[in-house]
Amino acid sequence: MFYIPNLPYAFYLAFRAGHPVFFSAANPGIKSSGNGSESKFETLSLIPKQYIPKSIIHKSGSDFSETISAIENEKIEFPFIVKPDVGFRGLLVQVIDNQKDLESFLNKYPIDFIIQEYIQFANECGIFFHKNPNSKTGKVTSITTKKFISLQGDGSSSIRLLISNDKRAKLYKYYLFEAYKESLDSVPNEGEIILLSDIGNHSKGTQFINGNHLISESLQKAMNSICERIPGYFYGRMDLRFNSLAELEKGENLKILELNGIISEPTHIYDADKGSYFGALKSIRTHWKHLFEVSTSNHKHFKVPYKSPSKFISELFELRKYAKQIKKLHESSLR
């Protein structure tokens, strides 16, 4: 429903390109340019190691002892993050504290998971980057900073009550009640800050904030330096953790948690305090124009083929089927 007003523009771009799925040529280094069906683990492996967390893949049905050996070989320590290799909206993303919980979690959900080092940098953001393959440099066109959901104790209210009375936290109470089921009745001290989740996703309560004012020449240079070392990547959003803006602008002390392709959104549009619905639609159209330019240039000048429409649609149907499975597993975890 959100995208319906922009569909005529999408059809116009497809007509100009002469192909219904022209965008499949945007990122030749990623399966189907990142339509959501790709392995996040394989996509991360394109990035220079210095910029990614230590990670391994656990295939569904794999021997648990082999997974533990792989974790030890990579020197990944508890607590760490476990998330679906093909996933979305933060569903089934979990912080795991010990080996027993890990075994129970993997046995409960029969899908492929990434096991990833827990990055404790203070901040998280999403940076949208695109580069025309005929150009020497690309551009950062969107930054979304993220405010993690938290509460402040008053010395008398339990965590359960604080969640129920908080304007934002109560919207996620089913998830938070499950996550904090062991301590819901505890009473934080007055002034004590309780960080309820530091997983940077809307479904976990994280607030997206328009950070486009942070786009600077230094940041552009740093992101170009990183992205030019990611083969076959020209369009999408990086979700990353960093310590400070000064270090981010130098490309230092940061870790890329995910690399998203053509289904990426410039997520600054979800900051309702700094934008509007119609402004969001305009931003989407602007980014689709960039996508058109990247894809058609790859196809025309570098002979990157457009994917077969039937194959592309088949992948989307498979993704839809998988998404239903993920949602069902997620809902069962909340019962």
C-alpha positions as CSV (number, residue, x, y, z in Angstrom):
1,M,0.0,0.0,0.0
2,F,2.9,2.4,0.8
3,Y,4.4,2.0,-2.7
4,I,1.2,2.1,-4.8
5,P,1.5,5.8,-5.8
6,N,5.0,5.1,-7.1
7,L,4.1,2.1,-9.2
8,P,3.5,4.2,-12.4
9,Y,7.0,5.5,-12.1
10,A,8.3,2.0,-11.7
11,F,6.6,0.9,-14.9
12,Y,8.0,3.9,-16.7
13,L,11.5,3.0,-15.7
14,A,11.0,-0.6,-16.8
15,F,9.7,0.7,-20.1
16,R,12.7,2.9,-20.6
17,A,15.1,0.0,-19.7
18,G,13.2,-2.4,-22.0
19,H,13.1,-5.1,-19.4
20,P,10.7,-5.7,-16.5
21,V,13.4,-6.6,-14.0
22,F,16.2,-4.3,-15.2
23,F,17.2,-3.7,-11.6
24,S,18.5,-7.3,-11.4
25,A,21.7,-6.0,-13.0
26,A,22.5,-3.4,-10.3
27,N,24.8,-5.6,-8.1
28,P,26.4,-8.4,-10.1
29,G,28.4,-9.5,-7.1
30,I,25.2,-10.5,-5.2
31,K,22.6,-13.1,-6.1
32,S,19.8,-11.3,-8.0
33,S,21.4,-8.0,-6.9
34,G,20.0,-8.5,-3.4
35,N,16.3,-9.1,-3.9
36,G,16.0,-10.6,-0.4
37,S,16.5,-14.2,-1.4
38,E,20.3,-14.0,-1.1
39,S,22.5,-15.5,1.7
40,K,23.5,-12.7,4.0
41,F,26.6,-14.7,5.0
42,E,27.8,-15.0,1.4
43,T,27.1,-11.3,0.8
44,L,29.1,-10.3,3.9
45,S,32.0,-12.4,2.6
46,L,32.4,-9.8,-0.2
47,I,33.4,-7.2,2.3
48,P,37.1,-6.9,3.5
49,K,37.5,-8.8,6.8
50,Q,38.5,-5.7,8.7
51,Y,35.0,-4.3,8.3
52,I,32.9,-7.3,9.3
53,P,32.2,-9.1,12.6
54,K,33.6,-12.5,13.1
55,S,30.9,-14.8,11.6
56,I,30.2,-18.4,10.8
57,I,27.2,-20.1,9.1
58,H,25.2,-22.9,10.8
59,K,23.3,-24.9,8.2
60,S,20.0,-26.5,9.2
61,G,20.6,-30.0,10.3
62,S,24.4,-29.5,10.9
63,D,26.1,-31.4,13.7
64,F,26.1,-29.1,16.7
65,S,29.7,-30.1,17.7
66,E,30.9,-28.9,14.3
67,T,29.2,-25.6,14.9
68,I,30.9,-25.2,18.3
69,S,34.2,-26.1,16.7
70,A,33.7,-23.4,14.0
71,I,32.8,-20.8,16.7
72,E,36.0,-21.7,18.6
73,N,38.1,-21.5,15.5
74,E,36.8,-18.0,14.7
75,K,37.3,-17.0,18.4
76,I,33.7,-15.9,18.7
77,E,32.9,-15.4,22.3
78,F,29.6,-15.5,24.2
79,P,27.3,-13.5,24.1
80,F,26.9,-13.4,20.4
81,I,24.2,-12.7,17.8
82,V,22.3,-15.4,16.0
83,K,20.2,-14.4,12.9
84,P,18.6,-16.1,9.9
85,D,20.9,-16.3,6.9
86,V,17.9,-15.3,4.8
87,G,15.9,-13.0,7.0
88,F,14.1,-9.7,7.3
89,R,12.6,-7.3,9.9
90,G,14.8,-8.7,12.7
91,L,12.6,-11.8,13.1
92,L,14.4,-14.6,15.0
93,V,17.4,-12.4,15.7
94,Q,18.6,-13.4,19.1
95,V,21.4,-12.6,21.6
96,I,22.7,-16.0,22.9
97,D,24.5,-16.1,26.2
98,N,25.8,-19.7,26.5
99,Q,26.2,-23.0,24.7
100,K,23.1,-24.6,26.2
101,D,20.9,-21.8,25.0
102,L,22.5,-22.0,21.5
103,E,21.8,-25.7,21.2
104,S,18.2,-25.2,22.3
105,F,17.7,-22.3,19.9
106,L,19.2,-24.1,16.8
107,N,17.2,-27.2,17.5
108,K,14.0,-25.2,17.8
109,Y,14.3,-23.4,14.5
110,P,15.3,-25.7,11.5
111,I,16.7,-23.0,9.2
112,D,20.2,-21.7,8.3
113,F,21.6,-19.2,10.8
114,I,24.5,-16.8,10.9
115,I,26.4,-16.8,14.2
116,Q,28.0,-13.4,14.6
117,E,30.3,-11.7,17.0
118,Y,28.5,-9.2,19.3
119,I,29.8,-5.8,18.4
120,Q,29.7,-3.4,21.3
121,F,30.3,-0.1,19.5
122,A,28.1,2.6,20.9
123,N,26.2,3.6,17.8
124,E,24.4,2.0,14.8
125,C,23.3,3.5,11.5
126,G,22.2,2.7,8.0
127,I,24.1,4.3,5.2
128,F,22.7,4.3,1.6
129,F,25.3,4.3,-1.1
130,H,25.1,4.2,-4.9
131,K,27.7,4.4,-7.6
132,N,27.2,4.5,-11.4
133,P,29.7,2.0,-12.7
134,N,30.9,4.6,-15.3
135,S,31.8,7.0,-12.5
136,K,34.9,7.1,-10.4
137,T,33.1,7.9,-7.2
138,G,29.7,7.1,-5.7
139,K,27.5,9.0,-3.3
140,V,26.0,8.6,0.1
141,T,22.3,9.6,-0.3
142,S,20.8,8.7,3.1
143,I,21.9,8.2,6.7
144,T,19.6,6.8,9.4
145,T,20.8,6.9,12.9
146,K,19.2,4.5,15.4
147,K,17.9,5.1,18.9
148,F,17.7,1.9,20.9
149,I,14.6,1.3,23.1
150,S,15.3,2.0,26.8
151,L,13.6,2.9,30.0
152,Q,14.4,4.9,33.1
153,G,13.7,3.5,36.5
154,D,11.7,5.5,39.1
155,G,12.6,3.4,42.1
156,S,9.1,2.0,42.6
157,S,7.9,0.6,39.3
158,S,8.7,-2.9,38.0
159,I,10.1,-3.4,34.5
160,R,6.8,-4.9,33.5
161,L,5.0,-1.7,34.6
162,L,7.6,0.6,33.0
163,I,7.2,-1.2,29.7
164,S,3.4,-1.1,29.9
165,N,3.4,2.7,30.6
166,D,6.1,3.8,28.1
167,K,4.7,5.3,24.9
168,R,7.1,3.3,22.7
169,A,8.0,0.3,24.7
170,K,4.3,-0.8,25.2
171,L,4.0,-1.2,21.4
172,Y,6.6,-4.0,21.6
173,K,5.5,-5.5,25.0
174,Y,4.9,-9.0,23.7
175,Y,8.5,-9.2,22.4
176,L,9.9,-7.4,25.5
177,F,7.9,-9.5,28.0
178,E,9.4,-12.6,26.5
179,A,12.9,-11.2,26.4
180,Y,12.7,-10.0,30.0
181,K,10.5,-12.8,31.4
182,E,13.1,-13.6,34.2
183,S,13.2,-10.0,35.5
184,L,9.8,-8.4,34.7
185,D,9.0,-8.0,38.4
186,S,12.4,-6.5,39.4
187,V,12.4,-2.8,40.3
188,P,15.2,-0.6,38.8
189,N,16.7,2.1,40.9
190,E,15.5,5.7,40.4
191,G,17.3,7.2,37.4
192,E,18.7,3.8,36.3
193,I,18.7,3.4,32.5
194,I,17.6,0.0,31.3
195,L,18.5,-0.8,27.7
196,L,15.8,-3.1,26.5
197,S,17.3,-3.9,23.1
198,D,20.3,-2.9,21.0
199,I,19.3,-4.8,17.9
200,G,18.8,-2.0,15.3
201,N,15.5,-3.0,13.9
202,H,12.0,-1.5,14.0
203,S,10.5,-4.9,15.1
204,K,12.8,-4.7,18.2
205,G,11.6,-1.2,19.1
206,T,14.5,0.7,17.6
207,Q,13.6,4.3,16.5
208,F,14.9,5.4,13.1
209,I,16.1,9.0,12.9
210,N,16.9,11.1,9.8
211,G,20.6,11.7,9.9
212,N,21.1,13.2,6.5
213,H,22.7,16.3,8.0
214,L,25.6,14.1,8.9
215,I,26.5,13.5,5.2
216,S,29.9,15.2,4.7
217,E,32.8,15.2,2.3
218,S,34.8,13.1,4.7
219,L,32.1,10.5,5.1
220,Q,31.6,10.3,1.3
221,K,35.3,9.7,0.9
222,A,35.3,7.0,3.6
223,M,32.3,5.1,2.2
224,N,33.7,5.3,-1.3
225,S,37.0,3.8,0.0
226,I,35.1,0.9,1.5
227,C,32.6,0.2,-1.3
228,E,35.1,0.2,-4.1
229,R,36.6,-2.8,-2.3
230,I,33.3,-4.7,-2.4
231,P,33.2,-6.5,-5.8
232,G,30.1,-6.1,-7.8
233,Y,28.4,-3.8,-5.4
234,F,26.9,-0.5,-6.7
235,Y,23.6,0.1,-5.0
236,G,22.2,-0.5,-1.5
237,R,22.3,0.1,2.2
238,M,25.0,-0.8,4.8
239,D,23.9,-1.3,8.3
240,L,26.8,-0.8,10.6
241,R,28.1,-0.2,14.1
242,F,30.5,2.5,15.0
243,N,32.0,4.3,18.0
244,S,31.9,8.0,17.0
245,L,31.1,10.2,14.0
246,A,34.7,11.3,13.8
247,E,35.9,7.7,13.4
248,L,33.1,6.9,11.0
249,E,34.2,9.8,8.8
250,K,37.7,8.2,8.7
251,G,36.3,4.7,8.0
252,E,37.8,3.6,11.3
253,N,36.4,1.5,14.2
254,L,33.3,0.3,12.4
255,K,31.8,-3.0,11.5
256,I,29.3,-3.7,8.7
257,L,26.5,-5.9,10.1
258,E,24.6,-6.4,6.9
259,L,24.9,-5.4,3.2
260,N,21.6,-4.9,1.5
261,G,21.0,-4.6,-2.2
262,I,18.1,-3.6,-4.5
263,I,15.3,-4.1,-1.8
264,S,17.1,-1.5,0.4
265,E,15.2,1.6,1.5
266,P,16.6,4.9,2.5
267,T,15.3,4.4,6.0
268,H,15.6,8.0,7.0
269,I,12.1,8.3,5.5
270,Y,10.7,6.5,8.6
271,D,11.5,9.5,10.8
272,A,8.0,11.0,11.1
273,D,9.3,14.1,13.0
274,K,11.5,15.2,10.1
275,G,9.5,14.1,7.0
276,S,6.1,13.3,5.5
277,Y,4.5,10.5,3.5
278,F,4.8,12.4,0.3
279,G,8.4,13.3,1.0
280,A,9.1,9.6,1.6
281,L,7.5,8.7,-1.8
282,K,9.7,11.4,-3.5
283,S,12.8,10.0,-1.8
284,I,11.9,6.5,-3.0
285,R,11.5,7.7,-6.6
286,T,14.9,9.5,-6.4
287,H,16.6,6.3,-5.3
288,W,14.8,4.3,-8.0
289,K,16.2,6.7,-10.5
290,H,19.7,6.0,-9.2
291,L,18.9,2.3,-9.4
292,F,17.8,2.6,-13.0
293,E,21.0,4.5,-13.9
294,V,23.2,1.9,-12.2
295,S,21.5,-1.1,-13.7
296,T,21.2,0.1,-17.2
297,S,24.9,1.3,-17.2
298,N,26.0,-2.2,-15.9
299,H,23.9,-3.8,-18.7
300,K,24.9,-1.5,-21.5
301,H,28.6,-0.9,-20.8
302,F,29.7,-4.0,-18.8
303,K,27.4,-6.6,-20.4
304,V,25.8,-7.5,-17.0
305,P,22.7,-9.6,-18.0
306,Y,19.2,-8.8,-16.8
307,K,17.8,-11.8,-15.0
308,S,15.0,-13.8,-16.6
309,P,11.7,-12.4,-15.3
310,S,10.3,-15.9,-14.7
311,K,13.4,-16.8,-12.7
312,F,13.3,-13.6,-10.7
313,I,9.6,-14.0,-9.9
314,S,10.2,-17.7,-8.9
315,E,12.8,-16.5,-6.4
316,L,10.3,-14.1,-4.9
317,F,7.7,-16.8,-4.5
318,E,10.2,-19.0,-2.8
319,L,11.1,-16.0,-0.6
320,R,7.4,-15.5,0.2
321,K,7.1,-19.1,1.2
322,Y,10.2,-18.9,3.4
323,A,9.0,-15.6,4.9
324,K,5.8,-17.3,6.0
325,Q,7.9,-20.0,7.7
326,I,10.0,-17.4,9.5
327,K,6.9,-15.5,10.7
328,K,5.3,-18.8,11.9
329,L,8.4,-19.7,13.8
330,H,8.6,-16.2,15.3
331,E,5.0,-16.3,16.4
332,S,5.4,-19.7,18.0
333,S,8.4,-18.3,20.0
334,L,6.1,-15.6,21.5
335,R,3.5,-18.1,22.8
